Every structure is written in structure tokens, then in C-alpha cells.
Amino acid sequence: MQYSHKFSAVIHKEGDWYVSWCPELDIASQGKDVEEAIANLKEAVELYLGDEDTVIAEGNSVFTTTFEVSYDKNSSPVST
């Protein structure tokens, strides 16, 4: 039986490699460019999901946003 599911990919550069990470499943891969990193992540997720014992948690969605911080290199962090 064929299934389809949409997942998130977070990508960042580490040295010469692009690292791709699927936060819903906590699976990562890498590639020499963004396209290869995503393709390799897709392959890793497909292999993971192909295991008959794998279950996708319901409601396991990811929310991403941005935030801004201000800091001074010469001061100690503020604790609350």
C-alpha cells in the first residue's frame, strides 16, 4: 500500500556540507548542495518509514518562527 505524508526539512551549512534534518522524525542527512541534502533526507525518511513497525505520531507538527536577541559581548548573560 502506498502512503504519502508531508514533513519539514531544516537545512544548515556545516563546512563544505549542507545538513538536512526532519524534526518530526529526528532524522538527518547531508549533501554537497541543498538539493542533494534534501534528496538524501527524503531517501533516509523513505527507508525509515518503509519499516513495517514504524508509526508516525499524530499531531506531530512543527512550528517555526524567528526571534531577535540583543547582547553585549562584554557583559554577563542576564538570568531570570
PyMOL Python script that loads the backbone (N, CA, C, O; Angstrom):
from pymol import cmd

cmd.read_pdbstr("""\
ATOM      1  N   MET A   1       0.846  -1.175   0.000  1.00  0.00           N
ATOM      2  CA  MET A   1       0.000   0.000   0.000  1.00  0.00           C
ATOM      3  C   MET A   1       0.894   1.242   0.000  1.00  0.00           C
ATOM      4  O   MET A   1       1.884   1.302   0.729  1.00  0.00           O
ATOM      5  N   GLN A   2       0.544   2.213  -0.807  1.00  0.00           N
ATOM      6  CA  GLN A   2       1.312   3.455  -0.945  1.00  0.00           C
ATOM      7  C   GLN A   2       0.731   4.530  -0.026  1.00  0.00           C
ATOM      8  O   GLN A   2      -0.478   4.759  -0.034  1.00  0.00           O
ATOM      9  N   TYR A   3       1.577   5.188   0.762  1.00  0.00           N
ATOM     10  CA  TYR A   3       1.179   6.273   1.642  1.00  0.00           C
ATOM     11  C   TYR A   3       1.931   7.541   1.252  1.00  0.00           C
ATOM     12  O   TYR A   3       2.971   7.481   0.596  1.00  0.00           O
ATOM     13  N   SER A   4       1.400   8.683   1.662  1.00  0.00           N
ATOM     14  CA  SER A   4       2.060   9.957   1.424  1.00  0.00           C
ATOM     15  C   SER A   4       1.907  10.813   2.671  1.00  0.00           C
ATOM     16  O   SER A   4       0.841  10.838   3.287  1.00  0.00           O
ATOM     17  N   HIS A   5       2.955  11.503   3.034  1.00  0.00           N
ATOM     18  CA  HIS A   5       2.930  12.361   4.219  1.00  0.00           C
ATOM     19  C   HIS A   5       3.900  13.513   3.986  1.00  0.00           C
ATOM     20  O   HIS A   5       4.962  13.313   3.398  1.00  0.00           O
ATOM     21  N   LYS A   6       3.558  14.696   4.431  1.00  0.00           N
ATOM     22  CA  LYS A   6       4.421  15.871   4.280  1.00  0.00           C
ATOM     23  C   LYS A   6       5.187  16.108   5.573  1.00  0.00           C
ATOM     24  O   LYS A   6       4.607  16.115   6.659  1.00  0.00           O
ATOM     25  N   PHE A   7       6.517  16.304   5.443  1.00  0.00           N
ATOM     26  CA  PHE A   7       7.384  16.559   6.585  1.00  0.00           C
ATOM     27  C   PHE A   7       8.140  17.862   6.373  1.00  0.00           C
ATOM     28  O   PHE A   7       8.170  18.403   5.267  1.00  0.00           O
ATOM     29  N   SER A   8       8.748  18.360   7.441  1.00  0.00           N
ATOM     30  CA  SER A   8       9.572  19.568   7.389  1.00  0.00           C
ATOM     31  C   SER A   8      11.033  19.186   7.193  1.00  0.00           C
ATOM     32  O   SER A   8      11.461  18.098   7.579  1.00  0.00           O
ATOM     33  N   ALA A   9      11.786  20.092   6.592  1.00  0.00           N
ATOM     34  CA  ALA A   9      13.234  19.922   6.466  1.00  0.00           C
ATOM     35  C   ALA A   9      13.904  21.208   6.921  1.00  0.00           C
ATOM     36  O   ALA A   9      13.575  22.293   6.440  1.00  0.00           O
ATOM     37  N   VAL A  10      14.832  21.086   7.838  1.00  0.00           N
ATOM     38  CA  VAL A  10      15.639  22.208   8.306  1.00  0.00           C
ATOM     39  C   VAL A  10      17.034  21.978   7.747  1.00  0.00           C
ATOM     40  O   VAL A  10      17.602  20.898   7.913  1.00  0.00           O
ATOM     41  N   ILE A  11      17.588  22.987   7.087  1.00  0.00           N
ATOM     42  CA  ILE A  11      18.877  22.820   6.423  1.00  0.00           C
ATOM     43  C   ILE A  11      19.837  23.911   6.886  1.00  0.00           C
ATOM     44  O   ILE A  11      19.480  25.087   6.951  1.00  0.00           O
ATOM     45  N   HIS A  12      21.044  23.503   7.203  1.00  0.00           N
ATOM     46  CA  HIS A  12      22.096  24.465   7.537  1.00  0.00           C
ATOM     47  C   HIS A  12      23.421  23.961   6.979  1.00  0.00           C
ATOM     48  O   HIS A  12      23.576  22.774   6.693  1.00  0.00           O
ATOM     49  N   LYS A  13      24.359  24.864   6.830  1.00  0.00           N
ATOM     50  CA  LYS A  13      25.654  24.518   6.252  1.00  0.00           C
ATOM     51  C   LYS A  13      26.658  24.261   7.365  1.00  0.00           C
ATOM     52  O   LYS A  13      26.764  25.037   8.315  1.00  0.00           O
ATOM     53  N   GLU A  14      27.395  23.161   7.237  1.00  0.00           N
ATOM     54  CA  GLU A  14      28.484  22.811   8.144  1.00  0.00           C
ATOM     55  C   GLU A  14      29.718  22.558   7.297  1.00  0.00           C
ATOM     56  O   GLU A  14      29.836  21.508   6.666  1.00  0.00           O
ATOM     57  N   GLY A  15      30.626  23.500   7.279  1.00  0.00           N
ATOM     58  CA  GLY A  15      31.818  23.360   6.440  1.00  0.00           C
ATOM     59  C   GLY A  15      31.426  23.327   4.977  1.00  0.00           C
ATOM     60  O   GLY A  15      30.769  24.245   4.484  1.00  0.00           O
ATOM     61  N   ASP A  16      31.826  22.277   4.280  1.00  0.00           N
ATOM     62  CA  ASP A  16      31.513  22.124   2.860  1.00  0.00           C
ATOM     63  C   ASP A  16      30.189  21.404   2.619  1.00  0.00           C
ATOM     64  O   ASP A  16      29.782  21.255   1.467  1.00  0.00           O
ATOM     65  N   TRP A  17      29.504  20.953   3.673  1.00  0.00           N
ATOM     66  CA  TRP A  17      28.292  20.146   3.546  1.00  0.00           C
ATOM     67  C   TRP A  17      27.054  20.909   3.971  1.00  0.00           C
ATOM     68  O   TRP A  17      27.120  21.810   4.807  1.00  0.00           O
ATOM     69  N   TYR A  18      25.918  20.537   3.383  1.00  0.00           N
ATOM     70  CA  TYR A  18      24.607  21.018   3.818  1.00  0.00           C
ATOM     71  C   TYR A  18      23.959  19.882   4.594  1.00  0.00           C
ATOM     72  O   TYR A  18      23.808  18.774   4.080  1.00  0.00           O
ATOM     73  N   VAL A  19      23.581  20.162   5.825  1.00  0.00           N
ATOM     74  CA  VAL A  19      22.959  19.159   6.686  1.00  0.00           C
ATOM     75  C   VAL A  19      21.453  19.393   6.669  1.00  0.00           C
ATOM     76  O   VAL A  19      20.988  20.512   6.888  1.00  0.00           O
ATOM     77  N   SER A  20      20.705  18.341   6.411  1.00  0.00           N
ATOM     78  CA  SER A  20      19.244  18.428   6.394  1.00  0.00           C
ATOM     79  C   SER A  20      18.701  17.580   7.538  1.00  0.00           C
ATOM     80  O   SER A  20      19.202  16.491   7.817  1.00  0.00           O
ATOM     81  N   TRP A  21      17.668  18.101   8.194  1.00  0.00           N
ATOM     82  CA  TRP A  21      17.107  17.441   9.369  1.00  0.00           C
ATOM     83  C   TRP A  21      15.589  17.484   9.298  1.00  0.00           C
ATOM     84  O   TRP A  21      15.005  18.530   9.018  1.00  0.00           O
ATOM     85  N   CYS A  22      14.958  16.362   9.549  1.00  0.00           N
ATOM     86  CA  CYS A  22      13.493  16.262   9.630  1.00  0.00           C
ATOM     87  C   CYS A  22      13.123  16.253  11.108  1.00  0.00           C
ATOM     88  O   CYS A  22      13.289  15.224  11.764  1.00  0.00           O
ATOM     89  N   PRO A  23      12.621  17.379  11.665  1.00  0.00           N
ATOM     90  CA  PRO A  23      12.355  17.439  13.098  1.00  0.00           C
ATOM     91  C   PRO A  23      11.225  16.527  13.565  1.00  0.00           C
ATOM     92  O   PRO A  23      11.231  16.084  14.714  1.00  0.00           O
ATOM     93  N   GLU A  24      10.262  16.241  12.702  1.00  0.00           N
ATOM     94  CA  GLU A  24       9.155  15.377  13.121  1.00  0.00           C
ATOM     95  C   GLU A  24       9.626  13.957  13.430  1.00  0.00           C
ATOM     96  O   GLU A  24       9.074  13.293  14.307  1.00  0.00           O
ATOM     97  N   LEU A  25      10.641  13.497  12.711  1.00  0.00           N
ATOM     98  CA  LEU A  25      11.127  12.126  12.883  1.00  0.00           C
ATOM     99  C   LEU A  25      12.524  12.059  13.483  1.00  0.00           C
ATOM    100  O   LEU A  25      13.014  10.973  13.790  1.00  0.00           O
ATOM    101  N   ASP A  26      13.166  13.204  13.651  1.00  0.00           N
ATOM    102  CA  ASP A  26      14.530  13.302  14.149  1.00  0.00           C
ATOM    103  C   ASP A  26      15.492  12.464  13.303  1.00  0.00           C
ATOM    104  O   ASP A  26      16.272  11.663  13.819  1.00  0.00           O
ATOM    105  N   ILE A  27      15.409  12.676  11.992  1.00  0.00           N
ATOM    106  CA  ILE A  27      16.278  12.006  11.031  1.00  0.00           C
ATOM    107  C   ILE A  27      17.069  13.086  10.310  1.00  0.00           C
ATOM    108  O   ILE A  27      16.522  14.127   9.947  1.00  0.00           O
ATOM    109  N   ALA A  28      18.358  12.836  10.104  1.00  0.00           N
ATOM    110  CA  ALA A  28      19.210  13.809   9.430  1.00  0.00           C
ATOM    111  C   ALA A  28      19.988  13.149   8.302  1.00  0.00           C
ATOM    112  O   ALA A  28      20.198  11.936   8.289  1.00  0.00           O
ATOM    113  N   SER A  29      20.406  13.978   7.360  1.00  0.00           N
ATOM    114  CA  SER A  29      21.258  13.542   6.262  1.00  0.00           C
ATOM    115  C   SER A  29      22.084  14.736   5.821  1.00  0.00           C
ATOM    116  O   SER A  29      22.051  15.787   6.462  1.00  0.00           O
ATOM    117  N   GLN A  30      22.824  14.582   4.734  1.00  0.00           N
ATOM    118  CA  GLN A  30      23.652  15.683   4.256  1.00  0.00           C
ATOM    119  C   GLN A  30      23.865  15.569   2.763  1.00  0.00           C
ATOM    120  O   GLN A  30      23.573  14.537   2.159  1.00  0.00           O
ATOM    121  N   GLY A  31      24.376  16.639   2.169  1.00  0.00           N
ATOM    122  CA  GLY A  31      24.691  16.653   0.747  1.00  0.00           C
ATOM    123  C   GLY A  31      25.642  17.789   0.439  1.00  0.00           C
ATOM    124  O   GLY A  31      25.848  18.682   1.261  1.00  0.00           O
ATOM    125  N   LYS A  32      26.217  17.750  -0.748  1.00  0.00           N
ATOM    126  CA  LYS A  32      27.167  18.791  -1.155  1.00  0.00           C
ATOM    127  C   LYS A  32      26.472  20.088  -1.546  1.00  0.00           C
ATOM    128  O   LYS A  32      27.120  21.133  -1.619  1.00  0.00           O
ATOM    129  N   ASP A  33      25.155  20.042  -1.802  1.00  0.00           N
ATOM    130  CA  ASP A  33      24.350  21.237  -2.045  1.00  0.00           C
ATOM    131  C   ASP A  33      22.973  21.001  -1.435  1.00  0.00           C
ATOM    132  O   ASP A  33      22.670  19.898  -0.979  1.00  0.00           O
ATOM    133  N   VAL A  34      22.143  22.036  -1.428  1.00  0.00           N
ATOM    134  CA  VAL A  34      20.827  21.947  -0.784  1.00  0.00           C
ATOM    135  C   VAL A  34      19.973  20.853  -1.423  1.00  0.00           C
ATOM    136  O   VAL A  34      19.318  20.082  -0.722  1.00  0.00           O
ATOM    137  N   GLU A  35      19.983  20.790  -2.751  1.00  0.00           N
ATOM    138  CA  GLU A  35      19.160  19.805  -3.447  1.00  0.00           C
ATOM    139  C   GLU A  35      19.561  18.377  -3.086  1.00  0.00           C
ATOM    140  O   GLU A  35      18.702  17.520  -2.878  1.00  0.00           O
ATOM    141  N   GLU A  36      20.871  18.124  -3.011  1.00  0.00           N
ATOM    142  CA  GLU A  36      21.350  16.790  -2.653  1.00  0.00           C
ATOM    143  C   GLU A  36      21.020  16.470  -1.200  1.00  0.00           C
ATOM    144  O   GLU A  36      20.667  15.335  -0.878  1.00  0.00           O
ATOM    145  N   ALA A  37      21.131  17.469  -0.315  1.00  0.00           N
ATOM    146  CA  ALA A  37      20.803  17.259   1.091  1.00  0.00           C
ATOM    147  C   ALA A  37      19.335  16.883   1.265  1.00  0.00           C
ATOM    148  O   ALA A  37      19.007  16.008   2.065  1.00  0.00           O
ATOM    149  N   ILE A  38      18.457  17.541   0.519  1.00  0.00           N
ATOM    150  CA  ILE A  38      17.025  17.223   0.597  1.00  0.00           C
ATOM    151  C   ILE A  38      16.755  15.841   0.001  1.00  0.00           C
ATOM    152  O   ILE A  38      16.004  15.055   0.578  1.00  0.00           O
ATOM    153  N   ALA A  39      17.355  15.542  -1.136  1.00  0.00           N
ATOM    154  CA  ALA A  39      17.163  14.227  -1.770  1.00  0.00           C
ATOM    155  C   ALA A  39      17.635  13.110  -0.840  1.00  0.00           C
ATOM    156  O   ALA A  39      16.970  12.082  -0.713  1.00  0.00           O
ATOM    157  N   ASN A  40      18.774  13.309  -0.196  1.00  0.00           N
ATOM    158  CA  ASN A  40      19.292  12.295   0.724  1.00  0.00           C
ATOM    159  C   ASN A  40      18.408  12.160   1.956  1.00  0.00           C
ATOM    160  O   ASN A  40      18.232  11.057   2.473  1.00  0.00           O
ATOM    161  N   LEU A  41      17.847  13.277   2.435  1.00  0.00           N
ATOM    162  CA  LEU A  41      16.927  13.223   3.569  1.00  0.00           C
ATOM    163  C   LEU A  41      15.655  12.476   3.182  1.00  0.00           C
ATOM    164  O   LEU A  41      15.158  11.653   3.952  1.00  0.00           O
ATOM    165  N   LYS A  42      15.129  12.758   1.997  1.00  0.00           N
ATOM    166  CA  LYS A  42      13.938  12.037   1.527  1.00  0.00           C
ATOM    167  C   LYS A  42      14.200  10.537   1.493  1.00  0.00           C
ATOM    168  O   LYS A  42      13.364   9.744   1.926  1.00  0.00           O
ATOM    169  N   GLU A  43      15.352  10.155   0.980  1.00  0.00           N
ATOM    170  CA  GLU A  43      15.688   8.732   0.907  1.00  0.00           C
ATOM    171  C   GLU A  43      15.776   8.121   2.309  1.00  0.00           C
ATOM    172  O   GLU A  43      15.273   7.021   2.537  1.00  0.00           O
ATOM    173  N   ALA A  44      16.409   8.825   3.242  1.00  0.00           N
ATOM    174  CA  ALA A  44      16.527   8.321   4.613  1.00  0.00           C
ATOM    175  C   ALA A  44      15.155   8.171   5.264  1.00  0.00           C
ATOM    176  O   ALA A  44      14.903   7.186   5.959  1.00  0.00           O
ATOM    177  N   VAL A  45      14.266   9.141   5.043  1.00  0.00           N
ATOM    178  CA  VAL A  45      12.918   9.073   5.614  1.00  0.00           C
ATOM    179  C   VAL A  45      12.122   7.936   4.975  1.00  0.00           C
ATOM    180  O   VAL A  45      11.416   7.210   5.676  1.00  0.00           O
ATOM    181  N   GLU A  46      12.227   7.770   3.656  1.00  0.00           N
ATOM    182  CA  GLU A  46      11.524   6.672   2.985  1.00  0.00           C
ATOM    183  C   GLU A  46      11.983   5.322   3.515  1.00  0.00           C
ATOM    184  O   GLU A  46      11.162   4.435   3.745  1.00  0.00           O
ATOM    185  N   LEU A  47      13.283   5.160   3.710  1.00  0.00           N
ATOM    186  CA  LEU A  47      13.787   3.896   4.264  1.00  0.00           C
ATOM    187  C   LEU A  47      13.279   3.681   5.685  1.00  0.00           C
ATOM    188  O   LEU A  47      12.891   2.572   6.051  1.00  0.00           O
ATOM    189  N   TYR A  48      13.282   4.744   6.481  1.00  0.00           N
ATOM    190  CA  TYR A  48      12.777   4.656   7.854  1.00  0.00           C
ATOM    191  C   TYR A  48      11.303   4.278   7.875  1.00  0.00           C
ATOM    192  O   TYR A  48      10.894   3.394   8.628  1.00  0.00           O
ATOM    193  N   LEU A  49      10.503   4.950   7.046  1.00  0.00           N
ATOM    194  CA  LEU A  49       9.060   4.699   7.040  1.00  0.00           C
ATOM    195  C   LEU A  49       8.711   3.357   6.404  1.00  0.00           C
ATOM    196  O   LEU A  49       7.625   2.827   6.639  1.00  0.00           O
ATOM    197  N   GLY A  50       9.619   2.802   5.602  1.00  0.00           N
ATOM    198  CA  GLY A  50       9.372   1.506   4.973  1.00  0.00           C
ATOM    199  C   GLY A  50       9.371   0.351   5.955  1.00  0.00           C
ATOM    200  O   GLY A  50       8.883  -0.733   5.634  1.00  0.00           O
ATOM    201  N   ASP A  51       9.908   0.562   7.143  1.00  0.00           N
ATOM    202  CA  ASP A  51       9.901  -0.464   8.172  1.00  0.00           C
ATOM    203  C   ASP A  51       8.464  -0.662   8.644  1.00  0.00           C
ATOM    204  O   ASP A  51       7.799   0.303   9.022  1.00  0.00           O
ATOM    205  N   GLU A  52       7.990  -1.874   8.627  1.00  0.00           N
ATOM    206  CA  GLU A  52       6.585  -2.142   8.961  1.00  0.00           C
ATOM    207  C   GLU A  52       6.229  -1.801  10.401  1.00  0.00           C
ATOM    208  O   GLU A  52       5.048  -1.646  10.714  1.00  0.00           O
ATOM    209  N   ASP A  53       7.215  -1.679  11.287  1.00  0.00           N
ATOM    210  CA  ASP A  53       6.946  -1.351  12.689  1.00  0.00           C
ATOM    211  C   ASP A  53       6.914   0.153  12.956  1.00  0.00           C
ATOM    212  O   ASP A  53       6.583   0.571  14.066  1.00  0.00           O
ATOM    213  N   THR A  54       7.255   0.977  11.956  1.00  0.00           N
ATOM    214  CA  THR A  54       7.309   2.420  12.139  1.00  0.00           C
ATOM    215  C   THR A  54       5.903   3.017  12.189  1.00  0.00           C
ATOM    216  O   THR A  54       5.046   2.703  11.362  1.00  0.00           O
ATOM    217  N   VAL A  55       5.688   3.881  13.176  1.00  0.00           N
ATOM    218  CA  VAL A  55       4.413   4.572  13.330  1.00  0.00           C
ATOM    219  C   VAL A  55       4.694   6.067  13.364  1.00  0.00           C
ATOM    220  O   VAL A  55       5.587   6.518  14.082  1.00  0.00           O
ATOM    221  N   ILE A  56       3.932   6.837  12.588  1.00  0.00           N
ATOM    222  CA  ILE A  56       4.055   8.290  12.602  1.00  0.00           C
ATOM    223  C   ILE A  56       3.117   8.831  13.672  1.00  0.00           C
ATOM    224  O   ILE A  56       1.915   8.569  13.637  1.00  0.00           O
ATOM    225  N   ALA A  57       3.660   9.580  14.616  1.00  0.00           N
ATOM    226  CA  ALA A  57       2.853  10.139  15.694  1.00  0.00           C
ATOM    227  C   ALA A  57       1.863  11.151  15.133  1.00  0.00           C
ATOM    228  O   ALA A  57       2.230  11.993  14.314  1.00  0.00           O
ATOM    229  N   GLU A  58       0.628  11.073  15.565  1.00  0.00           N
ATOM    230  CA  GLU A  58      -0.408  12.017  15.149  1.00  0.00           C
ATOM    231  C   GLU A  58      -0.165  13.363  15.805  1.00  0.00           C
ATOM    232  O   GLU A  58       0.264  13.434  16.957  1.00  0.00           O
ATOM    233  N   GLY A  59      -0.441  14.428  15.071  1.00  0.00           N
ATOM    234  CA  GLY A  59      -0.329  15.773  15.624  1.00  0.00           C
ATOM    235  C   GLY A  59       1.102  16.200  15.878  1.00  0.00           C
ATOM    236  O   GLY A  59       1.349  17.154  16.616  1.00  0.00           O
ATOM    237  N   ASN A  60       2.041  15.504  15.274  1.00  0.00           N
ATOM    238  CA  ASN A  60       3.457  15.818  15.474  1.00  0.00           C
ATOM    239  C   ASN A  60       3.898  16.846  14.443  1.00  0.00           C
ATOM    240  O   ASN A  60       4.730  16.558  13.583  1.00  0.00           O
ATOM    241  N   SER A  61       3.334  18.049  14.533  1.00  0.00           N
ATOM    242  CA  SER A  61       3.669  19.096  13.575  1.00  0.00           C
ATOM    243  C   SER A  61       4.718  20.024  14.158  1.00  0.00           C
ATOM    244  O   SER A  61       4.885  20.110  15.375  1.00  0.00           O
ATOM    245  N   VAL A  62       5.415  20.709  13.284  1.00  0.00           N
ATOM    246  CA  VAL A  62       6.488  21.606  13.683  1.00  0.00           C
ATOM    247  C   VAL A  62       6.061  23.037  13.385  1.00  0.00           C
ATOM    248  O   VAL A  62       5.494  23.321  12.329  1.00  0.00           O
ATOM    249  N   PHE A  63       6.332  23.912  14.303  1.00  0.00           N
ATOM    250  CA  PHE A  63       6.062  25.334  14.134  1.00  0.00           C
ATOM    251  C   PHE A  63       7.402  26.045  14.134  1.00  0.00           C
ATOM    252  O   PHE A  63       8.168  25.927  15.090  1.00  0.00           O
ATOM    253  N   THR A  64       7.689  26.777  13.080  1.00  0.00           N
ATOM    254  CA  THR A  64       8.946  27.523  13.031  1.00  0.00           C
ATOM    255  C   THR A  64       8.652  29.014  13.013  1.00  0.00           C
ATOM    256  O   THR A  64       7.644  29.467  12.471  1.00  0.00           O
ATOM    257  N   THR A  65       9.557  29.756  13.619  1.00  0.00           N
ATOM    258  CA  THR A  65       9.436  31.201  13.662  1.00  0.00           C
ATOM    259  C   THR A  65      10.849  31.774  13.783  1.00  0.00           C
ATOM    260  O   THR A  65      11.828  31.029  13.786  1.00  0.00           O
ATOM    261  N   THR A  66      10.945  33.056  13.879  1.00  0.00           N
ATOM    262  CA  THR A  66      12.230  33.702  14.121  1.00  0.00           C
ATOM    263  C   THR A  66      12.114  34.549  15.371  1.00  0.00           C
ATOM    264  O   THR A  66      11.013  34.909  15.788  1.00  0.00           O
ATOM    265  N   PHE A  67      13.246  34.863  15.965  1.00  0.00           N
ATOM    266  CA  PHE A  67      13.263  35.763  17.107  1.00  0.00           C
ATOM    267  C   PHE A  67      14.562  36.543  17.081  1.00  0.00           C
ATOM    268  O   PHE A  67      15.533  36.132  16.447  1.00  0.00           O
ATOM    269  N   GLU A  68      14.575  37.653  17.764  1.00  0.00           N
ATOM    270  CA  GLU A  68      15.739  38.527  17.790  1.00  0.00           C
ATOM    271  C   GLU A  68      16.229  38.683  19.210  1.00  0.00           C
ATOM    272  O   GLU A  68      15.430  38.791  20.140  1.00  0.00           O
ATOM    273  N   VAL A  69      17.520  38.696  19.382  1.00  0.00           N
ATOM    274  CA  VAL A  69      18.113  38.940  20.692  1.00  0.00           C
ATOM    275  C   VAL A  69      19.111  40.082  20.578  1.00  0.00           C
ATOM    276  O   VAL A  69      19.714  40.301  19.528  1.00  0.00           O
ATOM    277  N   SER A  70      19.271  40.795  21.664  1.00  0.00           N
ATOM    278  CA  SER A  70      20.295  41.832  21.761  1.00  0.00           C
ATOM    279  C   SER A  70      21.285  41.395  22.823  1.00  0.00           C
ATOM    280  O   SER A  70      20.896  40.869  23.866  1.00  0.00           O
ATOM    281  N   TYR A  71      22.539  41.608  22.562  1.00  0.00           N
ATOM    282  CA  TYR A  71      23.545  41.199  23.534  1.00  0.00           C
ATOM    283  C   TYR A  71      24.777  42.074  23.414  1.00  0.00           C
ATOM    284  O   TYR A  71      25.010  42.729  22.398  1.00  0.00           O
ATOM    285  N   ASP A  72      25.548  42.065  24.470  1.00  0.00           N
ATOM    286  CA  ASP A  72      26.788  42.811  24.538  1.00  0.00           C
ATOM    287  C   ASP A  72      27.895  41.805  24.823  1.00  0.00           C
ATOM    288  O   ASP A  72      27.827  41.082  25.817  1.00  0.00           O
ATOM    289  N   LYS A  73      28.883  41.749  23.994  1.00  0.00           N
ATOM    290  CA  LYS A  73      29.977  40.782  24.151  1.00  0.00           C
ATOM    291  C   LYS A  73      30.753  40.978  25.450  1.00  0.00           C
ATOM    292  O   LYS A  73      31.427  40.058  25.912  1.00  0.00           O
ATOM    293  N   ASN A  74      30.663  42.163  26.040  1.00  0.00           N
ATOM    294  CA  ASN A  74      31.459  42.458  27.230  1.00  0.00           C
ATOM    295  C   ASN A  74      30.690  42.305  28.541  1.00  0.00           C
ATOM    296  O   ASN A  74      31.215  42.636  29.604  1.00  0.00           O
ATOM    297  N   SER A  75      29.462  41.810  28.480  1.00  0.00           N
ATOM    298  CA  SER A  75      28.689  41.680  29.711  1.00  0.00           C
ATOM    299  C   SER A  75      28.304  40.225  29.931  1.00  0.00           C
ATOM    300  O   SER A  75      28.385  39.397  29.023  1.00  0.00           O
ATOM    301  N   SER A  76      27.884  39.933  31.157  1.00  0.00           N
ATOM    302  CA  SER A  76      27.429  38.594  31.504  1.00  0.00           C
ATOM    303  C   SER A  76      25.990  38.422  31.050  1.00  0.00           C
ATOM    304  O   SER A  76      25.254  39.405  30.962  1.00  0.00           O
ATOM    305  N   PRO A  77      25.568  37.187  30.759  1.00  0.00           N
ATOM    306  CA  PRO A  77      24.166  36.956  30.391  1.00  0.00           C
ATOM    307  C   PRO A  77      23.226  37.339  31.534  1.00  0.00           C
ATOM    308  O   PRO A  77      23.578  37.226  32.708  1.00  0.00           O
ATOM    309  N   VAL A  78      22.063  37.780  31.181  1.00  0.00           N
ATOM    310  CA  VAL A  78      21.051  38.143  32.171  1.00  0.00           C
ATOM    311  C   VAL A  78      20.263  36.881  32.498  1.00  0.00           C
ATOM    312  O   VAL A  78      19.767  36.212  31.592  1.00  0.00           O
ATOM    313  N   SER A  79      20.144  36.549  33.773  1.00  0.00           N
ATOM    314  CA  SER A  79      19.340  35.392  34.161  1.00  0.00           C
ATOM    315  C   SER A  79      18.103  35.870  34.880  1.00  0.00           C
ATOM    316  O   SER A  79      18.117  36.890  35.569  1.00  0.00           O
ATOM    317  N   THR A  80      17.031  35.118  34.709  1.00  0.00           N
ATOM    318  CA  THR A  80      15.761  35.494  35.349  1.00  0.00           C
ATOM    319  C   THR A  80      15.346  34.454  36.352  1.00  0.00           C
ATOM    320  O   THR A  80      14.304  34.594  36.993  1.00  0.00           O
TER     321      THR A  80
END
""", "prot")
cmd.dss("prot")
cmd.show_as("cartoon", "prot")
cmd.util.cbc("prot")
cmd.orient("prot")
